[in-house]
Amino acid sequence: MSRKKPTDPAPEEKPREKKVKIVYYDDGSTIADMSGTRRPKTPREKTPFKERARTFFTVMKKMVIPMIATLAALTIIYILILAAAGRL
């Protein structure tokens, strides 16, 4: 096997251009680019257990009535479907 010798000198390499980072400005749209955000390095303060428990039970009180209403509606629909199918 014979190797070919290059007859033409290699073309000079062009220096690469540095990439310019694109900066987006807020245009009032509802979609936001969150890729540049970073977490703060400061440690977060932990809330006491008593405050977390109070928040949990406050939210649960607000969710009980809608939950019961949803379960009642699903039960009524289920009973109606059973009655329509003749299995009640």
LINZI-V97268 format. One record per backbone hydrogen bond with DSSP energy under -1.0 kcal/mol. NH is the residue of the N-H (numbers start at 1). CO is the residue of the C=O. E is the energy in kcal/mol with one decimal. If there is no record, write none. Layout:
BEGIN
<<NH | CO | E> <NH | CO | E>>
END
This chain:
BEGIN
<<37 | 34 | -1.1> <52 | 48 | -2.0> <53 | 49 | -2.8> <54 | 50 | -2.2> <55 | 51 | -2.1> <56 | 52 | -2.5> <57 | 53 | -2.5> <58 | 54 | -1.9> <59 | 55 | -2.2> <60 | 56 | -2.4> <61 | 57 | -2.0> <62 | 58 | -1.3> <63 | 59 | -1.2> <64 | 60 | -1.2> <67 | 63 | -1.8> <68 | 64 | -2.5> <69 | 65 | -2.4> <70 | 66 | -2.3> <71 | 67 | -2.4> <72 | 68 | -2.4> <73 | 69 | -2.3> <74 | 70 | -2.4> <75 | 71 | -2.1> <76 | 72 | -2.4> <77 | 73 | -2.3> <78 | 74 | -2.2> <79 | 75 | -2.4> <80 | 76 | -2.3> <81 | 77 | -2.1> <82 | 78 | -2.3> <83 | 79 | -2.4> <84 | 80 | -2.3> <85 | 81 | -2.0> <87 | 82 | -2.1>>
END
